[in-house]
Amino acid sequence: MNQLHTGRTNGDVWQLLTRARRRRRVRVVVACVVVAAVGAAITLALGTFDDLVDRQDTAGSLVPPPAVAVGDFDVAEVTSALAAVHDVLVASRLDPLLTVRHDPSTFLGLLAPDAGRQLAPLFGTDRQNEVASLVSLLDPNSPLLPVEPKVDGAMTLGAGSTGELIVHTNYVFVYAFRPAGQVPLTAAMDVLVVVRADVDYVLRDGQRWSRGSQGLWYGAAGGHVYSISCSAYRTGLLAPAQVERSVAASDEPGAYFDPASPLPTTGGCPH
């Protein structure tokens, strides 16, 4: 029958146990340091997020301007058009259904039927980057921090051809991403992605247009993106610069957040 030995563990085993306890303490300390570093990174990102975009909010800047009659469109029709553009901006840039889950159904449903049919085949394909000027699709490997995107900008009205009302939108959208793992965060802009979107939305109405073409269309679309992962953007997705260092950046990041600043003519991701 085996005997039960009591008393002090022999020297070799004692040393092994001591080393194991020491390794556990080291792992705990390292884990605490990592957690503290990530916490500091998040605090830095959120602080800069608030400081640099203190003029912006989550949706208030999307409030349409006062409606006036424009061309063939009376005040009531212009009011309806502005409300439709507001809803499209929310669906395309702020609603997690599209930005996070990549479901374009709400966005496409707000456009004229023919416009929606043109864009639908691009989503979820290798041509997805062709809609990047109209929507914000976030890389699923780069989750956001628990804060709403910030918005600044304005809508202005203009007359188009017969039966067309143009709503020009000039907005900056800022997304704060969670710092990735143990990758060093050297500046808050490493995890802030700024999207400048200058898009004309065109309401088409009247006998000149077929039933499928009546409704809201996208017109001229331009803009710029700042502090992003270029490899993600080439696939139509947004990810922060932290995950990839080959990013063109300006020496004046404050200009990123000003929709009144001129659009840059150079820079961005190399092709």
N, C-alpha and C positions, 0 to 999 in steps of 0.2 A: 504494500500500500504506500502511495506517495506520502511523503512527510511534508507538512506545512511549515516552511521556514519563516521565522519572524525575526525582527531586529532590523538593523541598518542594511540597505542594499549594498552589494559589493561595489568596489570603486569604479569599475568600467561602466556598469549600468548607471550608477549615480552620475557619472560625467555625461553620459548620453542624455539622461533626463534633464540635467542642468542645461545642457546645450539646447535641448528642445524647448525648454521654457524660455531661454534667452532668445531663440529664434522667434517664438510666438510674440515676445515683447517687442522685438524689432519689427515684426510684421504689423503689429498693432500701431506702433509709432509711425511707420511708413504710411499705413492706411490713414491715420489721423492727419499726417502731413499732406497727403494727396487730397483728402476731403477739404482740409483748410485751404489748400491752393485752389481747388475748384471753386470753393465758396468765395475766395477773394476774387477770382476771375469773374464769377457771376456778378459780384458786387460792383466790380470795376465796369463790367459791360452795362449793367443796369444803370449805374450812375451816369455813365457817358450817354447812354440811351436817353435818359431824362434831361441831361444838361444840353446836349446838342440839338434835341428836338423839342425843346420846351415850348416852342410856338405851335407844335403840332398836337393833334389828338387822334383818337381812334376812329372817329367818324364825323365829327363836327365840321371839319373842313370840306366835307362832301355835301354840305347843305347847298342847294342850287341858288343861283342869284335870282333876284326878282324877275318875274316873267313879263315880257313886253311883246307886243305884236311884231312879227318879223316876216316881211314878204307876204306870202299867201297864208301865213299861219296866224291865227288870232291868239289872244292871251291864253285862253283855255287850252288850245292845242300846244302852245309853247310850254305851259305849265306841265302838261302831260308828258311832253318830250323830255323836259328836264328831270322829272321824276323817274322816267325810264332809264335815262343815262346814269342817274344816281344808283339805281338798282343794278345796272350792269357793272359799274365800278366796284360796288360791294361784292357782287358775285365773282368778279374776275380777279380781285386783288386782296380781299379780306375774308371771304367766306371759306372756312376750313374744308367744306365739301369739295371745292376745287383746289385750293392752295395746298392742302395736306392730303386729301383723299384722291385727288386728281379725277374727280367726277365732274365733267363739264356740262351736265344736263341742265342745271339751272341757268348758267351763263348762256348756253346756246338757245335755250327756250325764250330768252328775253330779246333775241335778235329776230329780224325778219326771217321767215322760213327758209328762203333761198340762201340767206347769209349763214344761217346755222348749218345748212346742208354743206356749204362750201368748207366750213371749218371743222366739222365733226370728224372727217377721216384723218385729220392731222394729229389728234390727241392719241397718246399711247402708242405712237409709231416712231420710226426713225426720222420723221418730218416734224416732230413735236416742237423743235426749235423755231419753226416758222410762225408759231403763235406767241412767241415770247414777248413780242411788243404789245400784246393785248392782254395777257394773263400772267399771273405769278404762280408757278408750280414749284413747290419746295421739295428739295431732295429728301426722300424718306430716311436717308442715313444721317441727316442733320436736323434733329428736332429743334423746335423753338423753345426759348425760355418761356416761363409762364406769364408773359405780358402780351397785350394786344399790339399788333403793328401800329405804327404812328403814321399820320397822314397830314400833308399840307399841300395847298394848291387852290385852284379855282376852275370854274367853268365860265366860258363866254359864248355868246350867241352870234350867229352869222347866217346870212342868206346864201343858199346855193342856187342851183338851177331851178327851173320851174318845178314845184312840188317837192323841194328839198329844204330842210332846215338843218343847219350845221351847229352842233354843240361841240366847241373845242374844249378839251380837258387837258390841263397841265398840272400834274400832281407828282409829288414825291411820296413814296411808300418806304418805310423803314422796318426791317424785320430783325429781331434780336434772337440769335441762335444760341443754343446751349454750348458752352465750351466742350470740345471733343476730348474725352479721356484725359491723358496726361500730357497732351501737346501743350507746350508753353504758350501762354497768352501774353504777348508783348505789348499789345495796345487794344483798346476796346473795339477799334474798327476791325480787328481780326474776326469778330463774331457779329458785327452789324453789317447787314446787306442793305444797300440803298438802291431803289429803283426809281428812276425818273421816267415818267411816261407822258408823252405828248401825243394825244390821240384825238382825232376828229370822229365823232359819231354823227351819222347823217340819218335823219328821219325822212323817209320817203312816203309820200301820200298823194293820192289823186289818181285820175284816170290814166295818167302817163305811165303808171307802173302796174305791172301784173299783180294779182292778189299775193302771190308768193314773194314778190319783191317789196310789198308794202310793209313798212315797219322800220326798225332800227338797223342800220348798217354801220360797219367800221369804214372809215375813210383813211386819210393820211395818218400814218402811225410812225412815230419816232421816239427817241429817248436815249437813255444811257443807264448802265448799271455800274455800281461802284463796290469795290472790296468784295469780290466774289471768287469762287472757284471756277476757273475757266473751263476745266474739263467737264464739270457739271453743266455749265451754261451751254456748252456746245450740244448737249442733249436736251436743252430746253428747261433745265432745272436750276434752281437757286440754292447755293450752298455758300457758307462763309469762307472768307479768305484763309481762315485758320487751317482748313483741311488741305490747302494747296498754296504754296508761296509764290507761284508764277502769276502774280496779279499786278496789273498796272495801278498805281495809286497816285493821288494828287498830294501836293504838299499843303493844300488848304482844304482839309476835310469838311470844314464848316460850309463851304460852297456846295457840298453834296446835298445839303438839306434845304437849300433855297431854290424853290421852283422858279424864281425870277432870274436866277443866274443863267448866262448863256449856256446852251448845250455845248459840250466839248466837241471839237472837230477831230481830235486825235485821241489815242489811248484805247483802253479796253483790251479785250483778249486777242492775242495773235491768232491768225487763222492757220 
